[in-house]
Amino acid sequence: MSGRQRSRRTGARRTSLFLTTLLGTAGIMHAVRPEPFDSIVPRALPGLPRAYTYASGIAEVATSALIAVPSTRRLGGLAAAALLVAVFPANVQMAIDWRDAPPKKQAIAFGRLPLQGVLVAQALHIARRG
């Protein structure tokens, strides 16, 4: 194995560890402190926000587990990319709701929008590299 191949594999492992931790922690937080997540569920969706909060939290934990296991990592990367795209409207809702908030909250809300694209790219990287 060349140094470049080894470096790519190490990078994919780091990305996998990062997304495993991020998604797992976020998923757990959906159950522990659901209120902030409830508040960003787009109001156009039918049903109760809490149902979406719990469903997305379960999906995040499940996706985290798929990424954590080498034999399911590629599937986990694809699942993470799909999940991150699916929850993007919540980030948009947050940006809309916080557009008149103090500058620090605005920076968080608007900063999450391009960050979501970076996370999708990382998930796809995992799907390609395993």
Backbone atoms as SQL, in Angstrom:
CREATE TABLE atoms (id INTEGER PRIMARY KEY, chain TEXT, resi INTEGER, resn TEXT, atom TEXT, x REAL, y REAL, z REAL);
INSERT INTO atoms VALUES
  (1, 'A', 1, 'MET', 'N', 0.858, -1.179, 0.000),
  (2, 'A', 1, 'MET', 'CA', 0.000, 0.000, 0.000),
  (3, 'A', 1, 'MET', 'C', 0.897, 1.232, 0.000),
  (4, 'A', 2, 'SER', 'N', 0.594, 2.140, -0.905),
  (5, 'A', 2, 'SER', 'CA', 1.396, 3.352, -1.005),
  (6, 'A', 2, 'SER', 'C', 1.052, 4.307, 0.133),
  (7, 'A', 3, 'GLY', 'N', 1.907, 5.285, 0.308),
  (8, 'A', 3, 'GLY', 'CA', 1.665, 6.294, 1.337),
  (9, 'A', 3, 'GLY', 'C', 0.388, 7.070, 1.083),
  (10, 'A', 4, 'ARG', 'N', 0.117, 7.331, -0.188),
  (11, 'A', 4, 'ARG', 'CA', -1.102, 8.058, -0.548),
  (12, 'A', 4, 'ARG', 'C', -2.345, 7.230, -0.211),
  (13, 'A', 5, 'GLN', 'N', -2.330, 5.935, -0.511),
  (14, 'A', 5, 'GLN', 'CA', -3.466, 5.059, -0.185),
  (15, 'A', 5, 'GLN', 'C', -3.666, 4.989, 1.326),
  (16, 'A', 6, 'ARG', 'N', -2.563, 4.869, 2.054),
  (17, 'A', 6, 'ARG', 'CA', -2.630, 4.812, 3.514),
  (18, 'A', 6, 'ARG', 'C', -3.205, 6.109, 4.070),
  (19, 'A', 7, 'SER', 'N', -2.796, 7.237, 3.497),
  (20, 'A', 7, 'SER', 'CA', -3.290, 8.537, 3.931),
  (21, 'A', 7, 'SER', 'C', -4.792, 8.673, 3.663),
  (22, 'A', 8, 'ARG', 'N', -5.233, 8.206, 2.490),
  (23, 'A', 8, 'ARG', 'CA', -6.668, 8.260, 2.176),
  (24, 'A', 8, 'ARG', 'C', -7.469, 7.396, 3.133),
  (25, 'A', 9, 'ARG', 'N', -6.950, 6.209, 3.428),
  (26, 'A', 9, 'ARG', 'CA', -7.656, 5.310, 4.336),
  (27, 'A', 9, 'ARG', 'C', -7.727, 5.909, 5.733),
  (28, 'A', 10, 'THR', 'N', -6.631, 6.521, 6.188),
  (29, 'A', 10, 'THR', 'CA', -6.615, 7.170, 7.498),
  (30, 'A', 10, 'THR', 'C', -7.593, 8.336, 7.518),
  (31, 'A', 11, 'GLY', 'N', -7.632, 9.114, 6.427),
  (32, 'A', 11, 'GLY', 'CA', -8.569, 10.230, 6.339),
  (33, 'A', 11, 'GLY', 'C', -10.009, 9.750, 6.383),
  (34, 'A', 12, 'ALA', 'N', -10.302, 8.659, 5.688),
  (35, 'A', 12, 'ALA', 'CA', -11.664, 8.113, 5.697),
  (36, 'A', 12, 'ALA', 'C', -12.028, 7.625, 7.101),
  (37, 'A', 13, 'ARG', 'N', -11.074, 7.029, 7.809),
  (38, 'A', 13, 'ARG', 'CA', -11.351, 6.583, 9.181),
  (39, 'A', 13, 'ARG', 'C', -11.624, 7.759, 10.102),
  (40, 'A', 14, 'ARG', 'N', -10.846, 8.814, 9.943),
  (41, 'A', 14, 'ARG', 'CA', -11.078, 10.020, 10.768),
  (42, 'A', 14, 'ARG', 'C', -12.450, 10.618, 10.473),
  (43, 'A', 15, 'THR', 'N', -12.785, 10.694, 9.199),
  (44, 'A', 15, 'THR', 'CA', -14.092, 11.225, 8.817),
  (45, 'A', 15, 'THR', 'C', -15.196, 10.342, 9.377),
  (46, 'A', 16, 'SER', 'N', -14.989, 9.020, 9.314),
  (47, 'A', 16, 'SER', 'CA', -15.979, 8.089, 9.863),
  (48, 'A', 16, 'SER', 'C', -16.143, 8.290, 11.359),
  (49, 'A', 17, 'LEU', 'N', -15.058, 8.437, 12.063),
  (50, 'A', 17, 'LEU', 'CA', -15.115, 8.656, 13.508),
  (51, 'A', 17, 'LEU', 'C', -15.820, 9.979, 13.819),
  (52, 'A', 18, 'PHE', 'N', -15.483, 11.010, 13.059),
  (53, 'A', 18, 'PHE', 'CA', -16.114, 12.309, 13.264),
  (54, 'A', 18, 'PHE', 'C', -17.626, 12.225, 13.071),
  (55, 'A', 19, 'LEU', 'N', -18.065, 11.652, 11.940),
  (56, 'A', 19, 'LEU', 'CA', -19.506, 11.583, 11.685),
  (57, 'A', 19, 'LEU', 'C', -20.208, 10.621, 12.643),
  (58, 'A', 20, 'THR', 'N', -19.543, 9.543, 13.022),
  (59, 'A', 20, 'THR', 'CA', -20.129, 8.636, 14.016),
  (60, 'A', 20, 'THR', 'C', -20.403, 9.394, 15.303),
  (61, 'A', 21, 'THR', 'N', -19.432, 10.159, 15.749),
  (62, 'A', 21, 'THR', 'CA', -19.562, 10.924, 16.993),
  (63, 'A', 21, 'THR', 'C', -20.622, 12.020, 16.855),
  (64, 'A', 22, 'LEU', 'N', -20.556, 12.780, 15.765),
  (65, 'A', 22, 'LEU', 'CA', -21.498, 13.886, 15.555),
  (66, 'A', 22, 'LEU', 'C', -22.938, 13.376, 15.494),
  (67, 'A', 23, 'LEU', 'N', -23.187, 12.382, 14.648),
  (68, 'A', 23, 'LEU', 'CA', -24.551, 11.878, 14.478),
  (69, 'A', 23, 'LEU', 'C', -25.047, 11.165, 15.730),
  (70, 'A', 24, 'GLY', 'N', -24.169, 10.387, 16.360),
  (71, 'A', 24, 'GLY', 'CA', -24.576, 9.686, 17.580),
  (72, 'A', 24, 'GLY', 'C', -24.925, 10.653, 18.698),
  (73, 'A', 25, 'THR', 'N', -24.097, 11.662, 18.885),
  (74, 'A', 25, 'THR', 'CA', -24.354, 12.660, 19.926),
  (75, 'A', 25, 'THR', 'C', -25.628, 13.450, 19.623),
  (76, 'A', 26, 'ALA', 'N', -25.772, 13.882, 18.386),
  (77, 'A', 26, 'ALA', 'CA', -26.973, 14.631, 18.010),
  (78, 'A', 26, 'ALA', 'C', -28.221, 13.783, 18.196),
  (79, 'A', 27, 'GLY', 'N', -28.148, 12.521, 17.813),
  (80, 'A', 27, 'GLY', 'CA', -29.296, 11.635, 17.971),
  (81, 'A', 27, 'GLY', 'C', -29.697, 11.459, 19.418),
  (82, 'A', 28, 'ILE', 'N', -28.722, 11.294, 20.267),
  (83, 'A', 28, 'ILE', 'CA', -28.998, 11.156, 21.705),
  (84, 'A', 28, 'ILE', 'C', -29.596, 12.446, 22.253),
  (85, 'A', 29, 'MET', 'N', -29.076, 13.582, 21.809),
  (86, 'A', 29, 'MET', 'CA', -29.595, 14.872, 22.277),
  (87, 'A', 29, 'MET', 'C', -31.059, 15.071, 21.858),
  (88, 'A', 30, 'HIS', 'N', -31.466, 14.486, 20.742),
  (89, 'A', 30, 'HIS', 'CA', -32.869, 14.577, 20.329),
  (90, 'A', 30, 'HIS', 'C', -33.787, 13.967, 21.386),
  (91, 'A', 31, 'ALA', 'N', -33.303, 12.949, 22.079),
  (92, 'A', 31, 'ALA', 'CA', -34.108, 12.305, 23.135),
  (93, 'A', 31, 'ALA', 'C', -33.944, 13.013, 24.476),
  (94, 'A', 32, 'VAL', 'N', -32.733, 13.459, 24.781),
  (95, 'A', 32, 'VAL', 'CA', -32.441, 14.070, 26.079),
  (96, 'A', 32, 'VAL', 'C', -33.011, 15.485, 26.180),
  (97, 'A', 33, 'ARG', 'N', -32.840, 16.268, 25.132),
  (98, 'A', 33, 'ARG', 'CA', -33.340, 17.655, 25.102),
  (99, 'A', 33, 'ARG', 'C', -34.045, 17.918, 23.778),
  (100, 'A', 34, 'PRO', 'N', -35.247, 17.402, 23.619),
  (101, 'A', 34, 'PRO', 'CA', -35.930, 17.512, 22.323),
  (102, 'A', 34, 'PRO', 'C', -36.443, 18.908, 21.969),
  (103, 'A', 35, 'GLU', 'N', -36.630, 19.766, 22.954),
  (104, 'A', 35, 'GLU', 'CA', -37.256, 21.064, 22.704),
  (105, 'A', 35, 'GLU', 'C', -36.559, 21.902, 21.626),
  (106, 'A', 36, 'PRO', 'N', -35.225, 22.051, 21.667),
  (107, 'A', 36, 'PRO', 'CA', -34.592, 22.858, 20.616),
  (108, 'A', 36, 'PRO', 'C', -34.815, 22.274, 19.213),
  (109, 'A', 37, 'PHE', 'N', -34.871, 20.964, 19.122),
  (110, 'A', 37, 'PHE', 'CA', -35.094, 20.319, 17.833),
  (111, 'A', 37, 'PHE', 'C', -36.545, 20.491, 17.392),
  (112, 'A', 38, 'ASP', 'N', -37.462, 20.393, 18.349),
  (113, 'A', 38, 'ASP', 'CA', -38.885, 20.621, 18.040),
  (114, 'A', 38, 'ASP', 'C', -39.078, 21.993, 17.417),
  (115, 'A', 39, 'SER', 'N', -38.357, 22.980, 17.937),
  (116, 'A', 39, 'SER', 'CA', -38.571, 24.369, 17.510),
  (117, 'A', 39, 'SER', 'C', -38.131, 24.635, 16.076),
  (118, 'A', 40, 'ILE', 'N', -37.300, 23.767, 15.499),
  (119, 'A', 40, 'ILE', 'CA', -36.836, 24.013, 14.125),
  (120, 'A', 40, 'ILE', 'C', -37.490, 23.087, 13.102),
  (121, 'A', 41, 'VAL', 'N', -38.406, 22.243, 13.547),
  (122, 'A', 41, 'VAL', 'CA', -39.155, 21.419, 12.592),
  (123, 'A', 41, 'VAL', 'C', -39.996, 22.375, 11.744),
  (124, 'A', 42, 'PRO', 'N', -39.852, 22.310, 10.433),
  (125, 'A', 42, 'PRO', 'CA', -40.639, 23.217, 9.584),
  (126, 'A', 42, 'PRO', 'C', -42.140, 23.098, 9.872),
  (127, 'A', 43, 'ARG', 'N', -42.766, 24.230, 10.045),
  (128, 'A', 43, 'ARG', 'CA', -44.185, 24.244, 10.411),
  (129, 'A', 43, 'ARG', 'C', -45.095, 23.712, 9.306),
  (130, 'A', 44, 'ALA', 'N', -44.587, 23.646, 8.088),
  (131, 'A', 44, 'ALA', 'CA', -45.389, 23.132, 6.976),
  (132, 'A', 44, 'ALA', 'C', -45.580, 21.615, 7.052),
  (133, 'A', 45, 'LEU', 'N', -44.772, 20.938, 7.862),
  (134, 'A', 45, 'LEU', 'CA', -44.909, 19.484, 7.976),
  (135, 'A', 45, 'LEU', 'C', -46.137, 19.133, 8.808),
  (136, 'A', 46, 'PRO', 'N', -46.860, 18.098, 8.393),
  (137, 'A', 46, 'PRO', 'CA', -48.028, 17.688, 9.178),
  (138, 'A', 46, 'PRO', 'C', -47.612, 16.966, 10.455),
  (139, 'A', 47, 'GLY', 'N', -48.473, 16.955, 11.429),
  (140, 'A', 47, 'GLY', 'CA', -48.201, 16.222, 12.660),
  (141, 'A', 47, 'GLY', 'C', -47.453, 17.038, 13.690),
  (142, 'A', 48, 'LEU', 'N', -47.068, 16.345, 14.742),
  (143, 'A', 48, 'LEU', 'CA', -46.392, 16.990, 15.870),
  (144, 'A', 48, 'LEU', 'C', -44.885, 17.082, 15.640),
  (145, 'A', 49, 'PRO', 'N', -44.294, 18.233, 15.955),
  (146, 'A', 49, 'PRO', 'CA', -42.839, 18.365, 15.816),
  (147, 'A', 49, 'PRO', 'C', -42.070, 17.297, 16.596),
  (148, 'A', 50, 'ARG', 'N', -42.558, 16.926, 17.769),
  (149, 'A', 50, 'ARG', 'CA', -41.836, 15.950, 18.598),
  (150, 'A', 50, 'ARG', 'C', -41.661, 14.616, 17.859),
  (151, 'A', 51, 'ALA', 'N', -42.640, 14.224, 17.068),
  (152, 'A', 51, 'ALA', 'CA', -42.516, 12.972, 16.310),
  (153, 'A', 51, 'ALA', 'C', -41.348, 13.058, 15.326),
  (154, 'A', 52, 'TYR', 'N', -41.189, 14.201, 14.678),
  (155, 'A', 52, 'TYR', 'CA', -40.069, 14.392, 13.752),
  (156, 'A', 52, 'TYR', 'C', -38.744, 14.438, 14.516),
  (157, 'A', 53, 'THR', 'N', -38.766, 15.061, 15.676),
  (158, 'A', 53, 'THR', 'CA', -37.557, 15.127, 16.496),
  (159, 'A', 53, 'THR', 'C', -37.098, 13.726, 16.877),
  (160, 'A', 54, 'TYR', 'N', -38.016, 12.916, 17.376),
  (161, 'A', 54, 'TYR', 'CA', -37.644, 11.555, 17.772),
  (162, 'A', 54, 'TYR', 'C', -37.242, 10.707, 16.567),
  (163, 'A', 55, 'ALA', 'N', -37.984, 10.823, 15.483),
  (164, 'A', 55, 'ALA', 'CA', -37.665, 10.028, 14.291),
  (165, 'A', 55, 'ALA', 'C', -36.286, 10.380, 13.744),
  (166, 'A', 56, 'SER', 'N', -35.975, 11.667, 13.685),
  (167, 'A', 56, 'SER', 'CA', -34.658, 12.051, 13.169),
  (168, 'A', 56, 'SER', 'C', -33.556, 11.660, 14.141),
  (169, 'A', 57, 'GLY', 'N', -33.836, 11.716, 15.435),
  (170, 'A', 57, 'GLY', 'CA', -32.846, 11.275, 16.423),
  (171, 'A', 57, 'GLY', 'C', -32.548, 9.793, 16.289),
  (172, 'A', 58, 'ILE', 'N', -33.586, 8.987, 16.116),
  (173, 'A', 58, 'ILE', 'CA', -33.392, 7.541, 15.923),
  (174, 'A', 58, 'ILE', 'C', -32.596, 7.293, 14.643),
  (175, 'A', 59, 'ALA', 'N', -32.935, 8.023, 13.580),
  (176, 'A', 59, 'ALA', 'CA', -32.219, 7.867, 12.311),
  (177, 'A', 59, 'ALA', 'C', -30.749, 8.255, 12.464),
  (178, 'A', 60, 'GLU', 'N', -30.472, 9.286, 13.242),
  (179, 'A', 60, 'GLU', 'CA', -29.076, 9.698, 13.450),
  (180, 'A', 60, 'GLU', 'C', -28.294, 8.648, 14.224),
  (181, 'A', 61, 'VAL', 'N', -28.887, 8.088, 15.255),
  (182, 'A', 61, 'VAL', 'CA', -28.197, 7.046, 16.024),
  (183, 'A', 61, 'VAL', 'C', -27.977, 5.805, 15.155),
  (184, 'A', 62, 'ALA', 'N', -28.981, 5.418, 14.399),
  (185, 'A', 62, 'ALA', 'CA', -28.854, 4.242, 13.530),
  (186, 'A', 62, 'ALA', 'C', -27.782, 4.463, 12.463),
  (187, 'A', 63, 'THR', 'N', -27.772, 5.638, 11.878),
  (188, 'A', 63, 'THR', 'CA', -26.768, 5.958, 10.861),
  (189, 'A', 63, 'THR', 'C', -25.377, 5.989, 11.466),
  (190, 'A', 64, 'SER', 'N', -25.278, 6.529, 12.657),
  (191, 'A', 64, 'SER', 'CA', -24.000, 6.544, 13.377),
  (192, 'A', 64, 'SER', 'C', -23.480, 5.125, 13.577),
  (193, 'A', 65, 'ALA', 'N', -24.374, 4.232, 13.961),
  (194, 'A', 65, 'ALA', 'CA', -23.981, 2.830, 14.172),
  (195, 'A', 65, 'ALA', 'C', -23.528, 2.191, 12.861),
  (196, 'A', 66, 'LEU', 'N', -24.220, 2.481, 11.773),
  (197, 'A', 66, 'LEU', 'CA', -23.809, 1.924, 10.473),
  (198, 'A', 66, 'LEU', 'C', -22.410, 2.396, 10.087),
  (199, 'A', 67, 'ILE', 'N', -22.119, 3.652, 10.325),
  (200, 'A', 67, 'ILE', 'CA', -20.797, 4.191, 9.986),
  (201, 'A', 67, 'ILE', 'C', -19.727, 3.604, 10.901),
  (202, 'A', 68, 'ALA', 'N', -20.057, 3.348, 12.133),
  (203, 'A', 68, 'ALA', 'CA', -19.082, 2.856, 13.109),
  (204, 'A', 68, 'ALA', 'C', -18.591, 1.443, 12.789),
  (205, 'A', 69, 'VAL', 'N', -19.401, 0.653, 12.134),
  (206, 'A', 69, 'VAL', 'CA', -19.048, -0.744, 11.845),
  (207, 'A', 69, 'VAL', 'C', -18.456, -0.824, 10.434),
  (208, 'A', 70, 'PRO', 'N', -17.215, -1.284, 10.314),
  (209, 'A', 70, 'PRO', 'CA', -16.576, -1.305, 8.990),
  (210, 'A', 70, 'PRO', 'C', -17.378, -2.022, 7.902),
  (211, 'A', 71, 'SER', 'N', -18.039, -3.110, 8.222),
  (212, 'A', 71, 'SER', 'CA', -18.771, -3.856, 7.191),
  (213, 'A', 71, 'SER', 'C', -20.031, -3.141, 6.698),
  (214, 'A', 72, 'THR', 'N', -20.508, -2.141, 7.437),
  (215, 'A', 72, 'THR', 'CA', -21.699, -1.388, 7.014),
  (216, 'A', 72, 'THR', 'C', -21.384, 0.083, 6.768),
  (217, 'A', 73, 'ARG', 'N', -20.120, 0.405, 6.760),
  (218, 'A', 73, 'ARG', 'CA', -19.701, 1.813, 6.665),
  (219, 'A', 73, 'ARG', 'C', -20.153, 2.474, 5.367),
  (220, 'A', 74, 'ARG', 'N', -20.026, 1.779, 4.243),
  (221, 'A', 74, 'ARG', 'CA', -20.440, 2.372, 2.960),
  (222, 'A', 74, 'ARG', 'C', -21.934, 2.693, 2.978),
  (223, 'A', 75, 'LEU', 'N', -22.729, 1.745, 3.446),
  (224, 'A', 75, 'LEU', 'CA', -24.177, 1.968, 3.571),
  (225, 'A', 75, 'LEU', 'C', -24.444, 3.130, 4.534),
  (226, 'A', 76, 'GLY', 'N', -23.696, 3.178, 5.630),
  (227, 'A', 76, 'GLY', 'CA', -23.842, 4.263, 6.594),
  (228, 'A', 76, 'GLY', 'C', -23.538, 5.622, 5.983),
  (229, 'A', 77, 'GLY', 'N', -22.518, 5.677, 5.129),
  (230, 'A', 77, 'GLY', 'CA', -22.193, 6.932, 4.458),
  (231, 'A', 77, 'GLY', 'C', -23.328, 7.399, 3.565),
  (232, 'A', 78, 'LEU', 'N', -23.916, 6.473, 2.822),
  (233, 'A', 78, 'LEU', 'CA', -25.061, 6.823, 1.972),
  (234, 'A', 78, 'LEU', 'C', -26.260, 7.243, 2.817),
  (235, 'A', 79, 'ALA', 'N', -26.510, 6.497, 3.895),
  (236, 'A', 79, 'ALA', 'CA', -27.628, 6.832, 4.787),
  (237, 'A', 79, 'ALA', 'C', -27.411, 8.198, 5.426),
  (238, 'A', 80, 'ALA', 'N', -26.176, 8.483, 5.830),
  (239, 'A', 80, 'ALA', 'CA', -25.878, 9.783, 6.445),
  (240, 'A', 80, 'ALA', 'C', -26.090, 10.918, 5.454),
  (241, 'A', 81, 'ALA', 'N', -25.643, 10.722, 4.209),
  (242, 'A', 81, 'ALA', 'CA', -25.845, 11.764, 3.198),
  (243, 'A', 81, 'ALA', 'C', -27.332, 12.035, 3.000),
  (244, 'A', 82, 'ALA', 'N', -28.115, 10.972, 2.892),
  (245, 'A', 82, 'ALA', 'CA', -29.566, 11.137, 2.709),
  (246, 'A', 82, 'ALA', 'C', -30.198, 11.817, 3.921),
  (247, 'A', 83, 'LEU', 'N', -29.797, 11.412, 5.100),
  (248, 'A', 83, 'LEU', 'CA', -30.335, 12.002, 6.324),
  (249, 'A', 83, 'LEU', 'C', -29.986, 13.480, 6.418),
  (250, 'A', 84, 'LEU', 'N', -28.754, 13.813, 6.127),
  (251, 'A', 84, 'LEU', 'CA', -28.325, 15.212, 6.206),
  (252, 'A', 84, 'LEU', 'C', -29.078, 16.089, 5.204),
  (253, 'A', 85, 'VAL', 'N', -29.385, 15.556, 4.045),
  (254, 'A', 85, 'VAL', 'CA', -30.198, 16.292, 3.075),
  (255, 'A', 85, 'VAL', 'C', -31.627, 16.423, 3.599),
  (256, 'A', 86, 'ALA', 'N', -32.147, 15.344, 4.191),
  (257, 'A', 86, 'ALA', 'CA', -33.533, 15.341, 4.679),
  (258, 'A', 86, 'ALA', 'C', -33.760, 16.336, 5.812),
  (259, 'A', 87, 'VAL', 'N', -32.760, 16.550, 6.651),
  (260, 'A', 87, 'VAL', 'CA', -32.946, 17.469, 7.782),
  (261, 'A', 87, 'VAL', 'C', -32.548, 18.907, 7.444),
  (262, 'A', 88, 'PHE', 'N', -32.065, 19.136, 6.232),
  (263, 'A', 88, 'PHE', 'CA', -31.672, 20.492, 5.837),
  (264, 'A', 88, 'PHE', 'C', -32.806, 21.504, 5.988),
  (265, 'A', 89, 'PRO', 'N', -34.053, 21.161, 5.663),
  (266, 'A', 89, 'PRO', 'CA', -35.126, 22.142, 5.869),
  (267, 'A', 89, 'PRO', 'C', -35.242, 22.639, 7.314),
  (268, 'A', 90, 'ALA', 'N', -34.878, 21.819, 8.283),
  (269, 'A', 90, 'ALA', 'CA', -34.886, 22.286, 9.676),
  (270, 'A', 90, 'ALA', 'C', -33.836, 23.378, 9.877),
  (271, 'A', 91, 'ASN', 'N', -32.696, 23.245, 9.222),
  (272, 'A', 91, 'ASN', 'CA', -31.670, 24.282, 9.327),
  (273, 'A', 91, 'ASN', 'C', -32.143, 25.573, 8.663),
  (274, 'A', 92, 'VAL', 'N', -32.852, 25.439, 7.557),
  (275, 'A', 92, 'VAL', 'CA', -33.417, 26.612, 6.897),
  (276, 'A', 92, 'VAL', 'C', -34.451, 27.276, 7.814),
  (277, 'A', 93, 'GLN', 'N', -35.287, 26.454, 8.451),
  (278, 'A', 93, 'GLN', 'CA', -36.286, 26.995, 9.380),
  (279, 'A', 93, 'GLN', 'C', -35.604, 27.760, 10.512),
  (280, 'A', 94, 'MET', 'N', -34.508, 27.201, 11.027),
  (281, 'A', 94, 'MET', 'CA', -33.772, 27.877, 12.094),
  (282, 'A', 94, 'MET', 'C', -33.243, 29.229, 11.606),
  (283, 'A', 95, 'ALA', 'N', -32.703, 29.263, 10.403),
  (284, 'A', 95, 'ALA', 'CA', -32.173, 30.516, 9.869),
  (285, 'A', 95, 'ALA', 'C', -33.294, 31.553, 9.706),
  (286, 'A', 96, 'ILE', 'N', -34.445, 31.104, 9.255),
  (287, 'A', 96, 'ILE', 'CA', -35.589, 32.021, 9.118),
  (288, 'A', 96, 'ILE', 'C', -36.015, 32.543, 10.488),
  (289, 'A', 97, 'ASP', 'N', -36.145, 31.637, 11.439),
  (290, 'A', 97, 'ASP', 'CA', -36.613, 32.018, 12.767),
  (291, 'A', 97, 'ASP', 'C', -35.613, 32.923, 13.493),
  (292, 'A', 98, 'TRP', 'N', -34.339, 32.756, 13.224),
  (293, 'A', 98, 'TRP', 'CA', -33.304, 33.507, 13.939),
  (294, 'A', 98, 'TRP', 'C', -32.778, 34.698, 13.156),
  (295, 'A', 99, 'ARG', 'N', -33.434, 35.080, 12.076),
  (296, 'A', 99, 'ARG', 'CA', -32.907, 36.177, 11.248),
  (297, 'A', 99, 'ARG', 'C', -32.863, 37.509, 11.991),
  (298, 'A', 100, 'ASP', 'N', -33.680, 37.668, 13.033),
  (299, 'A', 100, 'ASP', 'CA', -33.665, 38.900, 13.828),
  (300, 'A', 100, 'ASP', 'C', -33.052, 38.677, 15.212),
  (301, 'A', 101, 'ALA', 'N', -32.444, 37.540, 15.414),
  (302, 'A', 101, 'ALA', 'CA', -31.833, 37.204, 16.706),
  (303, 'A', 101, 'ALA', 'C', -30.516, 37.972, 16.869),
  (304, 'A', 102, 'PRO', 'N', -29.940, 37.906, 18.064),
  (305, 'A', 102, 'PRO', 'CA', -28.621, 38.529, 18.257),
  (306, 'A', 102, 'PRO', 'C', -27.594, 37.944, 17.273),
  (307, 'A', 103, 'PRO', 'N', -26.558, 38.715, 16.953),
  (308, 'A', 103, 'PRO', 'CA', -25.577, 38.298, 15.948),
  (309, 'A', 103, 'PRO', 'C', -24.985, 36.894, 16.162),
  (310, 'A', 104, 'LYS', 'N', -24.733, 36.523, 17.402),
  (311, 'A', 104, 'LYS', 'CA', -24.149, 35.199, 17.658),
  (312, 'A', 104, 'LYS', 'C', -25.100, 34.085, 17.212),
  (313, 'A', 105, 'LYS', 'N', -26.386, 34.229, 17.520),
  (314, 'A', 105, 'LYS', 'CA', -27.376, 33.226, 17.110),
  (315, 'A', 105, 'LYS', 'C', -27.538, 33.229, 15.585),
  (316, 'A', 106, 'GLN', 'N', -27.502, 34.394, 14.983),
  (317, 'A', 106, 'GLN', 'CA', -27.588, 34.466, 13.521),
  (318, 'A', 106, 'GLN', 'C', -26.403, 33.742, 12.881),
  (319, 'A', 107, 'ALA', 'N', -25.212, 33.935, 13.441),
  (320, 'A', 107, 'ALA', 'CA', -24.020, 33.278, 12.904),
  (321, 'A', 107, 'ALA', 'C', -24.158, 31.760, 12.983),
  (322, 'A', 108, 'ILE', 'N', -24.698, 31.273, 14.088),
  (323, 'A', 108, 'ILE', 'CA', -24.912, 29.829, 14.235),
  (324, 'A', 108, 'ILE', 'C', -25.924, 29.343, 13.201),
  (325, 'A', 109, 'ALA', 'N', -27.047, 30.019, 13.129),
  (326, 'A', 109, 'ALA', 'CA', -28.125, 29.589, 12.230),
  (327, 'A', 109, 'ALA', 'C', -27.699, 29.629, 10.769),
  (328, 'A', 110, 'PHE', 'N', -27.085, 30.717, 10.357),
  (329, 'A', 110, 'PHE', 'CA', -26.693, 30.835, 8.959),
  (330, 'A', 110, 'PHE', 'C', -25.430, 30.033, 8.652),
  (331, 'A', 111, 'GLY', 'N', -24.576, 29.847, 9.648),
  (332, 'A', 111, 'GLY', 'CA', -23.378, 29.035, 9.460),
  (333, 'A', 111, 'GLY', 'C', -23.683, 27.559, 9.254),
  (334, 'A', 112, 'ARG', 'N', -24.795, 27.108, 9.811),
  (335, 'A', 112, 'ARG', 'CA', -25.179, 25.703, 9.653),
  (336, 'A', 112, 'ARG', 'C', -25.551, 25.361, 8.215),
  (337, 'A', 113, 'LEU', 'N', -26.012, 26.344, 7.457),
  (338, 'A', 113, 'LEU', 'CA', -26.478, 26.064, 6.095),
  (339, 'A', 113, 'LEU', 'C', -25.352, 25.541, 5.197),
  (340, 'A', 114, 'PRO', 'N', -24.238, 26.255, 5.034),
  (341, 'A', 114, 'PRO', 'CA', -23.162, 25.693, 4.201),
  (342, 'A', 114, 'PRO', 'C', -22.468, 24.504, 4.869),
  (343, 'A', 115, 'LEU', 'N', -22.457, 24.473, 6.181),
  (344, 'A', 115, 'LEU', 'CA', -21.849, 23.344, 6.883),
  (345, 'A', 115, 'LEU', 'C', -22.546, 22.032, 6.511),
  (346, 'A', 116, 'GLN', 'N', -23.843, 22.095, 6.282),
  (347, 'A', 116, 'GLN', 'CA', -24.586, 20.895, 5.924),
  (348, 'A', 116, 'GLN', 'C', -24.034, 20.293, 4.628),
  (349, 'A', 117, 'GLY', 'N', -23.669, 21.133, 3.684),
  (350, 'A', 117, 'GLY', 'CA', -23.066, 20.653, 2.442),
  (351, 'A', 117, 'GLY', 'C', -21.744, 19.953, 2.680),
  (352, 'A', 118, 'VAL', 'N', -20.939, 20.489, 3.576),
  (353, 'A', 118, 'VAL', 'CA', -19.658, 19.867, 3.928),
  (354, 'A', 118, 'VAL', 'C', -19.904, 18.492, 4.553),
  (355, 'A', 119, 'LEU', 'N', -20.900, 18.406, 5.429),
  (356, 'A', 119, 'LEU', 'CA', -21.212, 17.127, 6.071),
  (357, 'A', 119, 'LEU', 'C', -21.716, 16.100, 5.058),
  (358, 'A', 120, 'VAL', 'N', -22.521, 16.534, 4.106),
  (359, 'A', 120, 'VAL', 'CA', -22.984, 15.618, 3.048),
  (360, 'A', 120, 'VAL', 'C', -21.779, 15.120, 2.251),
  (361, 'A', 121, 'ALA', 'N', -20.861, 16.012, 1.922),
  (362, 'A', 121, 'ALA', 'CA', -19.657, 15.610, 1.183),
  (363, 'A', 121, 'ALA', 'C', -18.838, 14.601, 1.992),
  (364, 'A', 122, 'GLN', 'N', -18.732, 14.798, 3.297),
  (365, 'A', 122, 'GLN', 'CA', -18.004, 13.842, 4.135),
  (366, 'A', 122, 'GLN', 'C', -18.701, 12.489, 4.157),
  (367, 'A', 123, 'ALA', 'N', -20.013, 12.505, 4.232),
  (368, 'A', 123, 'ALA', 'CA', -20.762, 11.244, 4.230),
  (369, 'A', 123, 'ALA', 'C', -20.550, 10.508, 2.906),
  (370, 'A', 124, 'LEU', 'N', -20.573, 11.227, 1.814),
  (371, 'A', 124, 'LEU', 'CA', -20.346, 10.601, 0.504),
  (372, 'A', 124, 'LEU', 'C', -18.918, 10.084, 0.369),
  (373, 'A', 125, 'HIS', 'N', -17.986, 10.781, 0.976),
  (374, 'A', 125, 'HIS', 'CA', -16.590, 10.318, 1.007),
  (375, 'A', 125, 'HIS', 'C', -16.517, 8.967, 1.720),
  (376, 'A', 126, 'ILE', 'N', -17.204, 8.857, 2.828),
  (377, 'A', 126, 'ILE', 'CA', -17.253, 7.586, 3.562),
  (378, 'A', 126, 'ILE', 'C', -17.887, 6.498, 2.687),
  (379, 'A', 127, 'ALA', 'N', -18.964, 6.848, 1.999),
  (380, 'A', 127, 'ALA', 'CA', -19.635, 5.863, 1.136),
  (381, 'A', 127, 'ALA', 'C', -18.716, 5.364, 0.026),
  (382, 'A', 128, 'ARG', 'N', -17.871, 6.232, -0.494),
  (383, 'A', 128, 'ARG', 'CA', -16.947, 5.831, -1.567),
  (384, 'A', 128, 'ARG', 'C', -15.767, 5.033, -1.037),
  (385, 'A', 129, 'ARG', 'N', -15.262, 5.426, 0.098),
  (386, 'A', 129, 'ARG', 'CA', -14.024, 4.826, 0.620),
  (387, 'A', 129, 'ARG', 'C', -14.248, 3.677, 1.600),
  (388, 'A', 130, 'GLY', 'N', -15.421, 3.693, 2.223),
  (389, 'A', 130, 'GLY', 'CA', -15.697, 2.636, 3.215),
  (390, 'A', 130, 'GLY', 'C', -14.924, 2.853, 4.403);
